[in-house]
Amino acid sequence: MEMAHALHGYDGLCKNIHGHSYRLWVTLRGPVLDEHGHKKDGMVLDFGLLKRLVKPNIIDKYDHSLVLNANTPHANIDFSAFEKVYLLPYQPTSENLVNDFVSIIKNQLPDNIDLYKVVLSETANSFAEWCMEDNE
């Protein structure tokens, strides 16, 4: 997912609008279906269903977008020429984005499936991680 952002009030280069090639990992926990002959036998959740939950609400929404803190002076720029500019009620750091993505995913999962971990990387060696065990 290609996305640009800027960090309002930051004291380094990330105060400027810049982009990343984000990668998102989602780990689920739940019972493995044990029904011989069932189409979903051996699965916790069909990856196709997980993609249908994540892709439109996160990947498609934010891919090739610009994400800014709604309080930034950049918010006053005329972005009407662009289709995907999001002014968020928080600083668009990987940590805050991953927490937002967790809320989106958790609200769509079946009752017997838990969201265990979500990792959002913005570079090859910089990432934010949410883990269920740390947030119970």
Legacy VTK file of the C-alpha trace (Angstrom):
# vtk DataFile Version 3.0
C-alpha trace
ASCII
DATASET POLYDATA
POINTS 136 float
0.000 0.000 0.000
1.567 3.274 -1.106
0.655 6.164 1.161
1.973 9.635 1.921
1.769 11.442 5.227
3.307 14.239 7.263
3.664 14.536 11.014
2.284 17.811 12.337
4.664 19.555 14.755
7.372 16.913 14.391
10.978 18.055 14.853
12.513 16.023 12.023
12.194 15.342 8.313
8.835 13.593 8.733
7.190 16.989 9.250
7.317 17.199 5.432
4.905 15.336 3.210
6.577 12.086 2.169
5.548 8.576 1.222
6.099 4.971 2.226
5.441 1.535 0.798
3.466 0.188 3.738
2.941 -3.510 4.376
0.235 -4.874 6.650
0.226 -8.232 8.431
-2.864 -9.512 10.238
-2.731 -12.528 12.561
-5.904 -14.180 13.832
-6.508 -16.694 16.586
-9.388 -19.094 16.851
-10.471 -22.686 16.563
-9.335 -24.584 13.487
-12.374 -26.055 11.743
-12.238 -29.832 12.021
-15.014 -31.032 9.725
-13.763 -33.559 7.182
-15.216 -32.760 3.777
-16.155 -29.185 4.697
-14.846 -26.576 2.233
-13.175 -24.674 5.073
-11.786 -27.723 6.924
-8.441 -26.938 8.539
-8.948 -23.153 8.553
-9.389 -20.616 11.323
-10.784 -18.169 8.754
-10.673 -18.324 4.988
-7.957 -15.931 3.780
-10.397 -14.797 1.088
-12.821 -13.607 3.766
-10.035 -11.849 5.648
-9.012 -10.079 2.446
-12.629 -9.019 1.888
-12.604 -7.464 5.366
-9.227 -5.725 5.103
-8.909 -4.779 1.447
-11.849 -2.371 0.975
-11.689 -0.815 4.443
-7.935 -0.333 4.713
-5.910 -1.208 1.611
-8.205 0.225 -1.074
-9.082 3.208 1.073
-5.541 4.279 1.918
-3.551 3.049 -1.096
-2.156 6.026 -3.029
-3.585 8.483 -0.531
-2.308 11.372 1.538
-2.995 11.141 5.265
-2.639 14.162 7.524
-3.465 15.202 11.045
-6.611 17.331 10.810
-4.917 19.969 12.981
-1.993 20.512 10.636
-1.660 23.750 8.654
-1.439 21.477 5.592
-5.170 20.862 6.088
-5.814 24.371 4.738
-4.296 23.519 1.353
-6.767 23.042 -1.484
-6.670 19.283 -2.078
-9.746 19.230 -4.319
-7.661 18.045 -7.281
-6.895 14.817 -5.407
-9.260 11.917 -4.790
-7.767 10.430 -1.636
-6.779 12.887 1.070
-7.714 11.959 4.627
-7.570 14.393 7.520
-7.446 12.186 10.589
-8.232 13.119 14.194
-4.784 11.896 15.184
-1.137 12.088 14.169
-0.725 9.655 11.213
2.140 7.667 12.712
2.399 3.934 12.108
1.500 3.390 15.763
-1.742 5.368 15.487
-2.598 3.916 12.087
-2.144 0.365 13.340
-4.468 1.094 16.292
-7.066 2.470 13.890
-6.724 -0.581 11.634
-7.157 -2.855 14.662
-10.520 -1.228 15.415
-11.636 -1.636 11.818
-10.670 -5.315 11.650
-11.927 -6.314 15.113
-15.389 -4.933 14.403
-15.811 -7.237 11.401
-14.520 -10.574 12.669
-16.821 -13.470 13.564
-17.403 -13.859 17.311
-15.236 -16.978 17.635
-12.188 -15.371 15.970
-9.782 -13.072 17.839
-7.491 -10.502 16.336
-4.116 -11.562 17.691
-1.582 -9.275 16.029
-1.428 -6.456 13.479
1.882 -5.215 12.114
2.224 -2.166 9.886
5.634 -1.500 8.376
6.471 1.743 6.648
10.011 0.766 5.657
11.968 -2.483 5.524
13.053 -2.050 9.152
10.517 0.330 10.736
7.168 -0.966 11.900
4.476 -0.689 14.525
2.924 -3.746 16.106
-0.299 -4.244 18.031
-0.637 -7.496 19.949
-3.743 -8.736 21.745
-1.756 -9.817 24.808
-0.519 -6.256 25.338
-4.015 -4.784 25.011
-6.250 -7.006 27.113
LINES 1 137
136 0 1 2 3 4 5 6 7 8 9 10 11 12 13 14 15 16 17 18 19 20 21 22 23 24 25 26 27 28 29 30 31 32 33 34 35 36 37 38 39 40 41 42 43 44 45 46 47 48 49 50 51 52 53 54 55 56 57 58 59 60 61 62 63 64 65 66 67 68 69 70 71 72 73 74 75 76 77 78 79 80 81 82 83 84 85 86 87 88 89 90 91 92 93 94 95 96 97 98 99 100 101 102 103 104 105 106 107 108 109 110 111 112 113 114 115 116 117 118 119 120 121 122 123 124 125 126 127 128 129 130 131 132 133 134 135
